[in-house]
C-alpha cells in the first residue's frame, strides 16, 4: 500500500514574499490547498510482473465536445456493477450503459457543497471534458444529482500500474512513451497534473496506457478531508515541492510532473519504491521527506542499459531546471531506440 497524503502543510514554510509558481503554470484558478486527496483507482488484482502482451429528477448532464451528434449516456441508463475503489470523498464504480452494454468508470463525489464550491467543481470538469488525447483518460459526461457530482470516465480494464513490475526495457520504453505523450499534451495546454504516480497510470487489455485524474485531483481539493493537506502523494512529490525553501521558493509544476514520472518509471523497473521499499510503505513521513529533499536522487541499477540509466537521471534531477521537459524526453534514445511494440500504433499529436 502506497503512503497517502500526510497531515502537513508543505506550503506553510515558504516565504510569502517569494513567487510560488510561474504565472503560466496552469489554466486553473488558485484555491485553498489545505484539503485534497485523490480518489483511488482500480487496483491490480495482485502485485505482478507486467509483461508485454503476446498477441497483438433528471440530473443535469454535461457531455464532452464531439464532432458527432451522439448524446452522452443518461444517468438512469447506467447500471452499477461493482465498486472499484473508495475514499473519504467518494467511490469509483464500474458501470454498464444498459442500451449499448458499454462499460465505464463512474466517480461519485459525495457531499452537499456550497454553491461557490460547486461552481468551481463544474468549471474544472469543463477542463476534463475538453481534453482529447489518446494517452489521457477521457471524461464522457458529468452528472449533478442528489447532492452528488458524478463523473463518467473511460473504463480501463487492466486497472492501474500500481504494484506492477516491468522487467522488459522495450516494453517499459513503450509505457514511458505513452505517459510522456500524455504529459506533453497536458503541458502544452498549460495543465499540470500534480499527482503522477503508478496508481494514476491505467492500462487496458491491449497494453494502452493512459493518464488518469489529471483534473480530478483539483476537483477533489474542494471536497476531501481537511486533514489531508496537499494534492498529490508526498512519496512521489519533487524535493522543491515538499521543501519550498529549495529552488528559491519557486515551484515549476511541469518539472514537478517530470520528477514524479521518472520516479514511477524507475519503480516499475525495480519492482519497489525507489527510495526504499520499507520507507515507501511504512508511512514514516519524516524519514521519507528527508530522503527526498536531503538525499541523492535514486538511480537505475548498473544492470540496466546505459540509455535507461541516463533517461532516469534526466528526470530525477534535484535542480528542476535540469530536468528535461516531456517533449524532449520523447526524443531520448531510451524512447527512440526501442522499436514500437504491439502495444499501440497511435502516435502523440
C-alpha positions in Angstrom: 0.0 0.0 0.0 1.4 3.4 -1.0 1.5 6.1 1.5 -1.3 8.7 1.2 -1.0 12.4 1.8 0.5 13.3 5.1 -1.1 15.8 7.5 1.4 18.5 6.9 1.4 21.8 5.1 4.4 21.9 2.9 3.5 25.4 1.7 3.4 26.9 5.2 7.2 27.2 5.4 7.5 29.2 2.3 8.4 32.9 2.4 5.2 34.6 1.4 7.2 37.3 -0.4 8.7 34.7 -2.8 6.9 33.8 -6.0 5.3 30.4 -5.5 4.9 29.4 -9.2 5.1 30.6 -12.7 2.1 32.6 -13.9 1.6 30.4 -16.9 1.7 27.2 -14.8 -2.0 26.3 -15.0 -5.2 27.4 -16.5 -7.0 26.6 -13.3 -7.8 29.2 -10.6 -5.9 29.3 -7.3 -7.6 27.8 -4.3 -7.0 26.9 -0.7 -4.6 23.9 -1.0 -5.4 22.6 2.5 -7.8 19.9 1.5 -7.2 17.2 -1.0 -6.7 13.5 -1.7 -7.3 11.8 -5.0 -9.9 9.0 -5.2 -8.3 5.6 -5.5 -8.2 4.0 -9.0 -8.9 0.4 -9.9 -6.1 -1.7 -8.3 -4.5 -4.6 -9.9 -5.8 -8.0 -8.8 -2.5 -8.7 -7.2 1.1 -7.4 -7.4 2.6 -8.9 -10.5 5.3 -8.6 -13.1 3.8 -6.8 -16.2 4.9 -8.2 -19.5 4.2 -7.1 -23.0 1.1 -8.9 -24.5 2.0 -11.9 -26.6 -0.9 -11.1 -29.0 -1.3 -8.2 -30.9 -35.1 14.1 -11.1 -33.5 14.3 -14.2 -29.9 15.1 -13.2 -28.1 17.7 -15.2 -25.6 16.2 -17.7 -22.6 17.7 -19.4 -21.1 15.9 -22.3 -17.7 16.2 -23.8 -17.4 18.0 -27.1 -17.7 15.7 -30.1 -17.8 16.0 -33.8 -20.6 13.6 -33.8 -24.2 14.2 -32.8 -24.2 11.3 -30.3 -25.6 12.2 -26.9 -23.9 11.3 -23.5 -25.3 8.4 -21.6 -28.3 9.2 -19.4 -27.5 8.6 -15.7 -30.6 6.4 -15.3 -29.3 4.1 -18.0 -26.1 3.4 -16.1 -26.1 0.2 -14.0 -23.6 -0.1 -11.2 -21.8 -3.4 -11.4 -19.1 -3.3 -8.7 -17.1 -0.9 -6.7 -13.6 -0.4 -7.9 -12.3 1.8 -5.1 -13.4 4.2 -2.4 -12.1 7.0 -0.3 -13.3 9.6 2.2 -14.7 11.8 -0.5 -16.4 9.3 -2.8 -16.4 6.0 -4.6 -15.4 4.7 -8.1 -17.8 2.3 -9.7 -17.7 0.1 -12.8 -21.0 0.8 -14.6 -22.6 -0.6 -17.7 -24.7 1.5 -20.1 -27.8 -0.7 -20.5 -28.7 0.3 -24.1 -25.3 -0.4 -25.5 -23.6 -2.7 -22.9 -20.6 -0.4 -22.9 -18.6 -0.3 -19.6 -17.5 2.9 -17.9 -15.9 4.1 -14.7 -18.1 6.4 -12.6 -16.6 8.6 -10.0 -19.1 9.6 -7.4 -18.1 12.6 -5.3 -20.1 12.8 -2.1 -21.1 15.9 -0.1 -23.5 18.8 -0.3 -21.2 21.5 -1.5 -21.6 25.2 -1.2 -22.7 27.0 -4.4 -19.3 28.6 -4.9 -17.5 25.3 -4.5 -20.0 23.5 -6.8 -19.5 26.1 -9.5 -15.7 25.7 -9.1 -16.0 21.9 -9.5 -18.2 22.3 -12.6 -15.7 24.7 -14.2 -12.8 22.3 -13.6 -14.8 19.4 -15.0 -15.0 21.5 -18.2 -11.2 21.1 -18.4 -11.6 17.3 -18.1 -14.2 17.3 -20.8 -12.2 19.2 -23.4 -9.1 17.0 -23.1 -8.8 14.9 -26.3 -5.7 12.8 -26.4 -5.2 9.0 -26.8 -3.0 8.9 -23.7 -5.3 10.7 -21.3 -8.4 9.0 -19.8 -11.4 10.9 -21.3 -14.4 12.3 -19.5 -17.6 11.3 -21.2 -20.1 13.1 -19.1 -20.8 14.7 -15.7 -24.0 14.4 -13.6 -25.1 16.8 -10.8 -27.7 14.9 -9.0 -29.0 14.5 -5.4 -26.1 16.3 -3.8 -23.5 14.1 -5.6 -21.3 15.1 -8.5 -20.7 12.1 -10.7 -18.0 11.9 -13.5 -18.3 9.3 -16.2 -14.8 8.2 -17.4 -13.4 5.6 -19.8 -13.1 2.2 -18.1 -9.6 0.8 -18.4 -10.0 -3.0 -17.9 -6.3 -3.6 -16.9 -6.6 -1.4 -13.9 -3.7 0.7 -12.6 0.0 0.0 -12.8 0.4 0.2 -9.1 2.4 -2.8 -7.7 3.4 -3.9 -11.2 7.0 -4.7 -12.2 8.1 -4.3 -15.8 11.4 -6.1 -16.4 11.5 -5.7 -20.2 13.1 -2.4 -21.2 11.5 -2.2 -24.6 8.1 -2.7 -23.0 8.9 -0.1 -20.3 10.1 2.3 -23.0 6.7 2.0 -24.7 4.9 2.6 -21.4 7.1 5.6 -20.8 6.5 6.9 -24.3 2.7 6.8 -23.8 2.8 8.5 -20.5 5.2 11.2 -21.8 2.9 11.8 -24.8 0.0 12.4 -22.5 2.1 14.7 -20.2 3.4 16.6 -23.2 -0.2 17.2 -24.4 -1.3 18.4 -20.9 1.7 20.7 -20.5 1.1 22.2 -24.0 -2.3 23.1 -22.7 -0.8 24.7 -19.6 -2.3 21.9 -17.4 -0.1 20.5 -14.7 -1.1 17.1 -13.3 0.5 17.4 -9.9 -0.3 13.7 -8.9 1.6 11.5 -11.3 2.2 8.1 -9.6 1.7 4.4 -10.6 -2.0 4.3 -9.3 -2.9 7.2 -11.7 -1.5 5.4 -14.7 -4.0 3.0 -16.2 -3.7 0.2 -18.7 -6.1 -1.7 -20.8 -6.0 -5.3 -22.1 -4.4 -4.1 -25.3 -1.5 -2.6 -23.4 -2.6 1.0 -24.0 -1.5 3.3 -21.1 -3.4 6.5 -20.2 -3.0 9.2 -17.5 -5.9 9.4 -15.1 -7.1 12.0 -12.6 -5.3 15.0 -14.2 -8.3 17.2 -13.3 -10.0 15.1 -10.7 -7.2 15.8 -8.1 -8.1 19.5 -8.4 -11.8 18.9 -8.2 -11.3 16.9 -5.1 -9.3 19.6 -3.5 -12.7 21.2 -2.6 -14.2 18.1 -1.2 -11.8 16.0 0.8 -10.9 15.5 4.4 -9.2 18.8 5.7 -6.6 16.7 7.4 -5.1 15.9 4.0 -3.2 19.0 3.2 -1.9 18.7 -0.3 -2.9 17.3 -3.7 -0.6 14.6 -4.6 1.0 11.7 -2.7 4.1 13.0 -0.9 6.1 9.9 -1.8 6.1 11.0 -5.5 6.5 14.8 -4.9 9.6 16.6 -6.1 12.0 17.9 -3.5 11.2 21.6 -4.2 7.5 21.0 -3.8 8.0 19.4 -0.3 10.5 21.9 0.8 9.6 25.3 -0.7 12.9 26.8 0.5 14.6 24.8 -2.2 14.9 26.4 -5.7 14.5 29.9 -4.0 10.8 29.3 -3.3 9.9 28.8 -7.0 7.8 25.8 -8.0 7.6 24.7 -11.6 4.8 22.3 -11.8 5.8 21.0 -15.2 9.2 19.9 -13.8 7.4 18.5 -10.8 5.4 16.2 -13.0 8.6 15.0 -14.7 10.1 14.1 -11.3 7.0 12.1 -10.4 7.0 10.4 -13.8 10.7 9.4 -13.5 10.2 8.0 -10.0 7.2 6.0 -11.2 9.1 4.6 -14.3 12.0 3.6 -12.0 9.6 1.9 -9.6 8.2 -0.2 -12.4 11.7 -1.3 -13.3 12.8 -2.1 -9.7 9.5 -3.6 -8.6 9.7 -1.4 -5.4 9.6 2.2 -4.3 12.9 3.7 -5.4 13.7 5.4 -2.1 13.3 2.1 -0.3 10.5 -0.4 -0.1 10.0 -0.1 3.6 10.3 3.6 3.6 7.6 3.9 1.0 5.2 1.5 2.7 5.5 2.3 6.4 4.5 5.9 6.2 7.5 7.3 8.1 6.9 10.8 6.6 9.9 12.5 8.4 12.3 9.9 7.0 10.7 9.9 3.6 10.8 13.7 3.2 14.4 13.8 4.4 15.3 11.1 1.8 13.6 13.1 -0.9 14.8 16.5 0.0 18.3 15.9 1.5 19.4 12.6 -0.1 20.7 11.9 -3.5 18.1 11.1 -6.2 17.6 7.4 -6.8 19.3 5.9 -9.8 18.7 3.0 -12.1 20.9 0.0 -11.2 24.1 -0.8 -13.1 22.4 -3.8 -14.6 20.1 -1.5 -16.6 21.1 -0.2 -20.0 23.1 3.0 -20.4 20.2 4.6 -22.2 17.7 3.8 -19.3 20.1 4.9 -16.6 20.6 8.2 -18.5 16.9 8.6 -19.1 16.1 8.2 -15.4 18.9 10.7 -14.4 17.3 13.3 -16.8 14.1 13.0 -14.9 15.4 12.8 -11.3 17.5 15.9 -11.0 17.4 17.8 -7.7 17.5 21.1 -9.7 14.2 21.3 -11.5 15.7 23.4 -14.2 17.9 20.4 -15.2 15.0 18.1 -15.7 14.2 17.6 -19.4 10.6 18.5 -20.3 8.3 15.9 -21.7 8.7 16.9 -25.3 12.5 16.5 -25.1 12.3 13.2 -23.2 10.2 11.8 -26.1 13.4 12.3 -28.2 15.7 10.5 -25.7 17.4 7.4 -27.1 15.7 5.2 -24.4 12.4 6.1 -26.2 13.5 6.4 -29.8 15.9 3.4 -29.9 13.4 0.9 -28.8 11.2 -0.3 -31.7 7.5 0.3 -31.1 5.9 -2.9 -29.8 2.5 -4.2 -30.5 1.1 -2.2 -27.6 -0.2 0.7 -29.7 0.1 2.0 -33.2 -1.1 5.6 -32.4 1.3 8.5 -32.1 1.0 11.5 -29.9 -0.4 14.7 -31.5 
